[in-house]
């Protein structure tokens, strides 16, 4: 079940990212044994998801403009 959630998280990433990294990320997830390590991978996946969409959509420019005010 956790693999399904992790795979769903990967599916939310931009297409080019998924094409390049999803298979490797899924393999790493499958190889991790402990719940603590898998929780870290979920956390890392969420950070990656936010980073990819912010960088690819140009939202970082808006965030930078707001931060500099």
C-alpha positions in Angstrom: 0.0 0.0 0.0 2.8 2.4 0.8 4.3 1.7 -2.6 1.1 2.8 -4.2 1.1 6.1 -2.3 4.8 6.7 -3.2 4.0 5.9 -6.9 1.1 8.4 -6.7 3.4 11.0 -5.3 5.8 10.4 -8.2 3.0 10.7 -10.7 2.3 14.3 -9.5 5.8 15.4 -10.6 6.2 17.1 -14.0 6.4 14.7 -17.0 10.1 15.2 -17.8 11.1 14.6 -14.2 9.0 11.4 -14.1 10.6 10.1 -17.3 14.1 10.7 -16.0 13.8 9.7 -12.3 10.6 7.8 -11.5 11.9 4.3 -12.2 15.1 4.9 -10.2 13.2 6.5 -7.3 10.7 3.6 -7.2 13.6 1.1 -7.2 15.2 2.9 -4.2 11.8 2.9 -2.4 11.4 -0.9 -3.1 14.9 -1.6 -1.7 14.4 0.3 1.6 13.5 -1.9 4.4 12.6 0.2 7.4 9.6 2.3 8.0 11.8 5.2 9.0 13.7 5.2 5.7 10.5 5.0 3.8 9.0 7.9 5.7 12.1 9.9 4.8 11.6 9.0 1.1 8.0 10.3 1.3 9.2 13.5 2.8 12.0 13.8 0.2 9.4 13.1 -2.5 7.1 15.9 -1.2 10.0 18.4 -1.1 11.0 17.3 -4.7 7.4 17.8 -5.9 7.3 21.3 -4.5 10.7 22.2 -5.9 10.0 20.8 -9.4 6.7 22.7 -9.8 8.0 25.9 -8.4 11.1 25.9 -10.6 9.4 24.7 -13.8 6.4 27.1 -13.5 8.5 30.2 -12.8 6.8 30.7 -9.4 10.2 31.2 -7.9 10.3 34.6 -9.6 7.1 35.7 -7.8 8.4 34.3 -4.5 11.7 36.2 -4.9 9.9 39.4 -5.8 7.7 39.1 -2.6 10.7 38.3 -0.5 12.6 41.3 -1.6 9.9 43.8 -0.7 
